[in-house]
Amino acid sequence: MNDLTGAQQSIATSANPSAEFDRLSPSRRREVFFLLPETMRRALVEDLDDERLGRFVNRLDPDEVADVLGLADEARRETVLRRLEEDRRRKVEFLLEFGPESAAGLMRLNYVTVDVDRDLDVVASRVQRHEERTGEFPTILLTEGEELLGELPGQVLAMDHGGTVDLRGHVLELPVVAYDTPQESVVDVFREHPESTVAVLNDDRTVMGVIHAEDLLRVVEESAAGTLYEFTGVRKEESILDGPVSKIRYRYKWLIINLGTAFLAAGMVGVFEDTIQALTLLAVYMPVVAGMGGNAGTQSMAVTVRGIALEQISLATGSRAVVNEVIAGAANGLITGVLVAIIASVFNQSPLLGLVLGVSMVLNLVIAGFFGTLIPLLLDRIDKDPATSATIFITTMTDVLGFFVFLGLARAVLM
């Protein structure tokens, strides 16, 4: 366990998290705080008194101060802001005006703007004043009148140009986004321009701030984690460091829903109770049929959800995708069905049982392909998140219909 992980766990499991936080050096507090899950960051902010919270944020960049104070209630926010020096307070108040999940909520104010016709000495002077005031080297933005032309690389200042420099010859194209652009769209911009800075513009196309790739690291990590959480029915607010009460509260509703669908599958098995009693060997192969159907349905669902997220497919245009998944299910069912039929025929000396298993496998993977594609499309059509809720319905259909097909065929062929 490294020191940062140990510090996170000490804060998360302590009855007095602010006391554990105070034990860290000032430089480590910053690093540890932003590694904590949001629920724990919020709890820590609530546990710190105004004086200690003020001391903590006073060492942070304005955009980080806005992130921290965004977790506090309005009264505490105002109290802590009054403790900051005027220039920092104005910047933080400006950043707090915007939603944390927008481009403006991600941006920094670490930039200077210079007219493209100015001399390099003017650029150097602007950069030097910014560094003296903030302690950071800024992004240099070149403008022509009110129009943003692009970015001037910092290394230009270190080059010996032997006289006047035409800044136009050094302008780098700069991606831009509106201040209210959702953070997911900002991530897409960085995927297209991975080595760029992105400028955030106001409605009048003036520069409000800049976003660097490292500013999006936490967003990308949380987005990936959120997709995994939704896929498994775990609330994205839940952390591995949460206590048992929180974990129970986040999960019990999902588990109750799963319990209900499990009873549906059990009810279907109960319909064929006499068949299972007469042919107890069927119970051995029931998990095989159900498991293969569930896995195939999940594969179809994953592909469909990705297509929905990328706006490649909708319910109105999804018929071809449904047909393709059904055909793929039939083919995969035939491949796996032949294998399981051979195994059952050899080990149980029953070609008819092998036939029942093989046909059941084909039909269940067809069912999986059909519902694994259709259910996410239906949920998307009624504005429900398919990543969150599709799995439970797909598994129910493959279990219930899979058992019906397998046990129904067994009753018809083997009894």
N, C-alpha and C positions, 0 to 999 in steps of 0.2 A: 504494500500500500504506500503510495507516495504522500508527501506532506500535504499537498492540496486536497487530495481525497480524504485524508485523515481530518483536515480542518473542516471540510464540508460535513462529514459524518458527526463530528463533535458538535457543530452548530445545530444540525438537524435533529439530533437525539437529545439535546439539552433542554431542560425545563426553563432555562434562562439563556436563550440563544445570544442575546446581546452581550452577556458576560464572556461567552466563548469568543465572540467576535472581537471584543476589546483586547483579548489576550494576543491577538495577531498584531504583527508590526503594521504600521500605516500602509506601507507599499503592498503587503500581502492582503490586506483587507479588500483593496480594490479588485485584485485578481480573484479571490475566493468569492466575493459577493456575486460577481457576474457569472460564475460557474454554478451557482445554486439554482435549483428549479424556481419558477416564478412564485409558486405558493410559499416556498421558504423565504425568498427575497421579501415578499410582502410581509410575512410574519416577523422577519428581522427588523424591517423598517418600523413596524408597529411597536416592537419591543424596545427600540432605541429611544431615549428621551431626546428632546429637541436639541439640546446642546451637543450631545454626541453625534446625532444625525447631521447637524450643521458642520461639525469638525470633519466628519467623513466626506461629505459632498464638497467641501471646500478644496479638497485635493484632486477632484475629478475634473475632466473636461466638461464644457457646458452641455454637450449632448448626453454625456453620462449622468450629469446632475439631473437632467430632465427625465431620464429613464428611472432614476431612483425616486425622485419626488412624484413621478407619475403613479407610484405605488402607495403614496400617502394620501390622507384625506385633505380636503381643500384648506381647512384651518391650519393644519400642521405645515402644509406646503407654503402658505403665506408667511408663517412664523419663521421657517428656515430661510426662505428667500430674503427676508429682511436682514438676515445676518451676512449675506453675501455682499461683496463690493459692487458698486453700481453697474460697472460694465458687464460683469458676469451675470448679475441679476437680470439685466435687460435681455441678454442672450438666452438665458434659461427660460424666462417668461415668454419670449418669442417662440422657442421650441415647444413649450408646453401647450401652445395654442392648437397644436396639430395632433391628430390621432397617432398613436404609437405604431400602428400597422400601415401607415402611409409613407410615401417617399419623404415628406417633410418630417415625419417622426423618426426617420433613419438618418437624416442628413446631419452634417457637421457645418460649422461656420468657419472652418479653417481654410479660408481662401482670400485672395486679393484680386481685384480687377484692375486692368491697366489698358489704356487705349493703345491700339496696335501701332499708332504713329509716334508713340513716345520713345525716348531713348532708353537703352539698356540700363543707364544709370538711374533712371526713374524707377524702373522695375526693381533694381537692387535695393533702392531706398525704401520702397513699399514693403518688400519682403523683410528687410531688416527691422523696420518698425513693428511689423506683425510678430516677428520672432521675439523682439524685446518685450512686447506686451503679453504674448501668450506662451512663449517658450516652445513653439512649434513652427516648423517650416510649412508654409502654406501652399495650396494649389494655386498656380498662377493662371488666371483666366484673361484672355485677350478679347477686347471688345472693339467695335467700330460704331461709335454713337451708342445707340441702345441695343445693337445687335451683338450677340455672343458669337465670336468666331471659332474659339476652341481653346485649347490648353497650351501654355508655353512650358516645355520641359525644364525642370530646375537646373539641369546640367548646362543649359545655355549660359547661365550666369557665370559659370566657371571657365568658360572657353575664352581664349585670347583672340578677339576678333579684329584687333588692330584698328579700331575706329568705330564709326557708326554701324549699327546692325539693323538690317531690315527684319523686324520681328515677323512679318508676314511669311517669310521663308521658313520659319520654325514652328508654325502653328500646327498642332495636332488636332484632328477631328475629335470632337467630344460628344458622346451620346447625351441626350437630355430627356428628362421626364417632367411631367407636371407635378406640382406639390402634392396633389391628392391621388396620385397613382398608387394602387395597392402594392404592398411589399412583394407579393408574388410576381407581379408584372415587372417590378424592379429587378428581381432575381433573373427573369427571362432576358432582360436587357444585358445584364452582366454575362449571361451565358453566351450571348452573341458577341460581346465585347469584353472578354475575360480580363484583359490587361488595362482596361480604361478606368478613369474616374467618370462618374455620371454627375452632371449638373442638374440641380432641381430648380425649376422655373416657376415664377408666379404667373397669374393670369395675363399680365401684361408682358410676359416673356423676359422679365428681369430675373437675375440670378438671386435665389434665396439661400442656397447652400450647395454642398457637394457630398456625394456618397462614394466611399472607397470600398473595394472588394472585401476588406476585413470587417467592414461594418455589417456585411450581410452574412458573415460566417454563422453567427448565432441564429439568424433567421432560417438559414438553410438547414442547420442541425435540428431546430425545433420543428420545421416543416416535415423533415424526414421522420422524426420521432412521432409527430402527430399522425402521419399516415399509418405508421405501424400501430399506434395506439387504437386508431379508429378501426383498423382492420381486425383487431383482436377484441374489440369491445371494451377497451380500457380508456378511461377518461384521460385526455392529454394533460390535465392539471395534476395527475397522479405522478408521484416520484417514487423511486426505489427507497428513498429515505423517509417517506411518510410512515406514520404510525399505523397500527392495525385498525383503529377506528376509522381513519380516513379511507383506508383501502376498502373496508367493508362498505362504507357509504358510497364510494365510487362504483362498486361492482355488483351489488346485490340485485339491482333491477335487471341487469343484463342476464345474470345467472337464473333469475326467476323465469324470464322469457325462454331461455334455453331449456329449463326444466319442463315448461309447458309443451315445447315442441318434441322433447324426448318422450313425453307421454303419448303424443300422437303416433310416434314410431312404435312405441310399446303396444299401443292399441291395435295397430295393424298386425303386429306379431301375434297378439292375442286372438285375432280372427282366425288364424291358422294354427291354433294351439293343438288341435287334434292331429293335424298333419305333422307337426314337430314331434309329438308324442309317438306317432307311428314310425317316423323316420328321424330318429334322434341325430343322425349324422348331419342333417341339414343345419343344425345349430353350429356346427364347426365352421361351415362355409358362410354363414350369414355375415360375420364381420368383414369377410373378404369382399362381398358384394357391396355392402354399405360403405366400406372404406374407399374402394376404388371409385364409386360414384361421387362421394364427397370430395375426393382429391381432384377428379376431373372437373367437377362443378366449380371448384375454387380456381382452377387454372383458367377456365372460360371467363369467370367473373373478373379475374385480375386483368386480363387482356381487354375486356369490355370497359372496366373502370378507367383504365389508362386511356382508351379511345375517347371516353366521355370527357376526361380531364383535358385532353388535347383538342377537344371540340372536333373530333374526326367522325363522330357518330351520335345519333340521337334515336329516339323511338321511331320517328318518321322515316329515318333512313337506315334503320337497323335490320330490315328483313334479310338482306344479303348476308350480314354478319351472323344472324341466327342460323340461316341455312348452312353457312360454311362451318359453324361450330357443330351442328348436328351431323354433317357429313364426316367431320374430323372425329367426332365421338363414335360414330358407327365404325370407322376404320380402326381407331384405337381399341374399341371394344372387341372387334373381330380378332385383332392381334392378341390382346390379353385373354380373350375368351377361349381361343384355341389353346393357349398355354395352360389355363386353369382346367380346361376340359381334359387335356391329356393327363395332367397331374391327378385329377379326380378319378379318371378311368383306370389309371395304373395302380394307384395306391388303394383305391376302394373297390377295384374289380367291378365297376359299374359304369359301362358306357352311357347308359341313360342318365345317370347322375351327371356325368361329364357334359352331356348334351344340354341338360337343364342349366348347368352353371355357365356354359359357353353362351347360350342364347340370352340368359339373364344379364351377363356382362355386357353384351352388345346393347341390349335395350336400356340398361341403366346408364351407360355412358352417352347414349343418345339423349336420354332424359337430362343428364347432367349438362350436356352441351346446350340443350334448348333452354333450360331454366337458368343456367349460369350466365347466359347472354341476355335473356329476356327480362329477368328480375331487375338487374341494375338499370336497364333502360326504362322500365316502368317506374322505378323509384326516382330516377332522375327527372322523369316527366312530371311527377307530382312534387318536385322540389324537395325530395328527401335525399340525404347523402348516401349513395350506394355503397361507398367504402365502409360506412358505419353499420348499415343494417342489412345488406344483401346476403351476407354469409349465412345468417341464421335461417333465412327463408330457403336458400338454395339447399342447405344441408337437410332441412326438413323434407323438401320434395324428393331429393335423391334417396333418403332413408325410407320414407313412407312408400313411394312408388317402387323403389328398388326391392323392398321386402315383398310388396304385393306381387311384382312380376316373378321373383324367385320362388316364393312359396306357392303362388298360384300355379306356376308351371309344374312345380314338384308335385302338387296335389293332382294335377291333370295327367301327368306322365308317369309318375312313380307309384301311384296308389290304385 
